[in-house]
Amino acid sequence: KLLVPESRDKKSSRILEIAFTVISPENPAPDPVIILPGGPGQAPLRAAGSERGPVAKLRGYIPKNRTLVVFDPRGTGYSGPIMCPNLSDTWSTIAAMDLTIDEQRQVRLGLDLACRDQLLREGVDLNAYNSITVAQDVNDLMTALGYKEFNLLGGSYGVPMSAMIINLFPKKVRSATLLSGTHINLKDIVRYDVPYFYNNLKRIFELCAEDPQCSKKYPTLEDDFYEVYERLKDQPLTFTVDSTKFRVPKFTLNSQDYIRTIYWQQTKE
């Protein structure tokens, strides 16, 4: 683990541990590839060796002669400090309930504020957890490992994170490969994501109508899509789920859950 200060502008800052691993081939090139996790909040180390983990999905973009550096950003996974570890489970439970988007937002906001208050009581400096500090952690890590140059690889939140690293340490970044990223300006995500999602849906309907096999199997795909949405608005569907994933025995799928599911599926393609 790498030791870094929580706040680099405070002399009495406490020390954090940044967990990482280095996967190196025989006769590696001098400049490694470092994976920038998405989220924000993803911690890839736990599933680094899994065939379905985030590292495995990126393998095809990594030259075989490159050393791979994987790390958990501060406050996530194996890197300290532990921050409200049960919050994500609670969010899964909320998602399983028949709530509107506004109702879910209010419940989650209350939980987020309670988490914030808990962290403040524990002495956590919340201003020290952002793209700038993570970029500085990356630089410290690569310097400690003895690399003068490195390559960036990431998607989703890894895109604005890479932009921050490039801005702060331009002479050390040899290349950056960015996949399915969020907008570099995080404030513009909502402004662009909604029209992108609508345009993607429209294009899918058009492509299916133009394809003989698809149009034969789904002759009224667009109408069916909106019909299901309207039906779930009036009659949400409740079914049994794996309680180890949702922490509850049943999940209620309403129209908002339906749209959210389609949205996340199209962002993965």
N, C-alpha and C positions, 0 to 999 in steps of 0.2 A: 504494500500500500504506500501511496505517496502522501506525505504530510504537507498541508497547506494551511495558511491562516484563513479563518472565516472571513475576516475583513482586513484587506491589505492596507487600508488607510488608518488602522488603529493599532497602536503599539502593544496594547494589552489583549489583543484578540485571541480567542481560543483557537486551538488547532483542530483541523478536520482531517480525516483519513479518506483518501480517494482510492477506491479499489480498482484494480486494472489487471489485465493479463496480456501477455505477448505471445503470439503464435507465429513462429518463424520457420520458413522452409530451409532446405539446404542451399547454401550459397545465395543468400538473399541480396537483393539490391540495397544500396545504401539508404534509400529513402522509403520509409514504411507507409502504410495506409492506416489511418485512424478513423474508426467508425464514430460518427456523431449521432447519438440516439434521437429518436423522435419524441413526440409527446406534446409539450414538454413533460418530462417525468418518466420516460421509459428508462429501464435499467437492463441492458442486454447481457450482463455477465452471467446471470442465473441460467440463462438458456443459450449461452455461447456455444456449447457443444451439441445442441439439439439440431436435428435435421429440419425442424420447422421453426426454429428461432429466428430472430432478426438478422443474426450474423449469417446464417445459412442462406437467407433470401438474397443477401448482397454478394455472396461468393462469386457469382458469375461476372461481377464487375471488377473483381480484384485480380490482377496479374498473378500467376502462380509463383513468381519470383519475389513477391513483396511480403515483407513481414507485416502482420496484422496486429494492431493495438486496439483492444476493446476496454472501455472503462464505464463505470457507473457514475454519472454526474453527482456532484455534492447533493446530499439530501435524498438520494434515491438508491434503491437496491442495497448493495453491500457498502456503499459510501455513506459516511455519517453526515449529519445526525439523523436518527430515525424520526420521521415527521408524520404524526397521525397515521400510523400504519393500518388502522381499520377503516379509514375514510372511504377507500375504493370499494370495500365490501358493502358499506352502507349505501353507496351510490347504486350498486347493483340491486339492492333491495328496493330502493326508490324506483328504479327503472321498471321493476316487476309490478309496480302498483299502477292502477288506472288513474293517472294524474295527467292534467294538461301540461303543456310546456311551461306556462307561467307558474303553475302549482309546483312543478318539479324544481323550477328555478328558485322559488322562495324557500323550499325545504333545504335545497343544497346550499343556498346562500347562508342559511342559519348554521348549517354544519361547518361550512368553510370559516365562518366568523368564530365559531367555537374552537376550531382547530387553531386559528390565528391567535386567539387569546391564550390557549394552552401553550403554544410555542413561545409567546412573549413571556409568560410566567417562567418558562424553562430557560430564559435568557438567550433564545435564538435571535440573531440579528437578521430579520427578514429582508433587509435591504441588501444582504450579501448573497442572495440567491437569484441570479439573473444571467443573461447571456454574456455580459461582460466578465463576471467572475468565473463562469465556466470556461470561457475562452482563455482566461489567464491560467486556469487550472490545466488546460490542455497544453499551453505553452510550457508551464512548469514541468508537466509530465514528460513531454518530448525532450526537453532540455536535460532532465534527470536521466533519461534513457540514452542520452548521448547523440541525439539526432539533430543535425543542423537544418535539414529540410524534411518535410513530410507532405503526404497527400491526404486530402479530406474526402470522405465518402459518407453521404447521409441523405435522408429523405425526411419529409414532413418538417418538424421543427428543426431538424438537422440543417435545413437550408438557411434560415436566418442565423443559426448558430455559426455556420461556416462563413457567412458574410461578416459576422463580428470578428472571427479569427483572422480573416483576410485583412480587414480594416486595421486591426491592432498589430498584426505580425505579418505584413505582406512579404517580407523577404524570406520567411521561413516556409511559406506555402508553395509547394512545387506545382500542385494541381488540385482541382476540386471537381468531384463528380457528384451531381445533385439530382435526386430522383423524387418525383411526386411531392414537391415541396409546398409548404404554405407560402403565402406572400411574404417577402422579406420584411415589409412593414406590417407587423402583426395587427395594427389597428385597421388595416384594410382587408382582413380576412373575410369578415361578414359582408362587406360591400361587394367583394368579387365572388365569394363562394356561392351565394344564392343564384345569381344569374348563370354562373358556370354550371351549377347543378341542373337548372331548368334547361339550358341549352343541351347538356349531355342527354337528358331524358328525351328531349325532342329529337335529337339525332339518332338515338337508339330506336325510337318508334319509326323513324324514316328508313333506317337501314333494314329493319325487320320487314317493312312493307315492300322494300325493293328486292329482298332475298326470297326466292321461290320456296325454299324449305321452311324458313322462318314464318313467312306469311301464310303458308299452308297450315302450320302447326298453331300459330297465334294470329288468326285473321283479324282480330279486333283487340290487339295488344294495348293500344293507347286507351281505348274505352274501358277495357278490363282493369287497367291500372287505376284509373280514377273511380271506377265503380267500387273496387275493393276499399279505396280510401274513404269514400262516402259511407260504405257499409260499416266500416270499423268506427266511424264517428258516432253512429247510432247504436251499434252493437259490438263492443269490444270482445275479443276472443280470449278466453282464459284456458290455459292448458298446463299440464304438469311438466316441470323442468328438473334438470339436475341440480339439486339443492346445494351441492358442493361448489357450484359456479355462481349461483344467485343467492345463496343463503336462505332461500325461501322455497317451499315446495311447488308453488304455482306462479305463473307469469301471465299478466293480463296485457295483451297486445291491443293497443288502440291506434287511432289513425296517425298520431304523432310518432309512435314507435315504428310504425310501418314506413313512414317517410324517412325516419332516421336510419333504419336498417338499409333501405335502398341507397341512401346517400353514402353510407360507409362502404357498401359493396362497390359502388362505382368509383370511389376513391382508391380502392385496392387494385382495380384492374389496370 
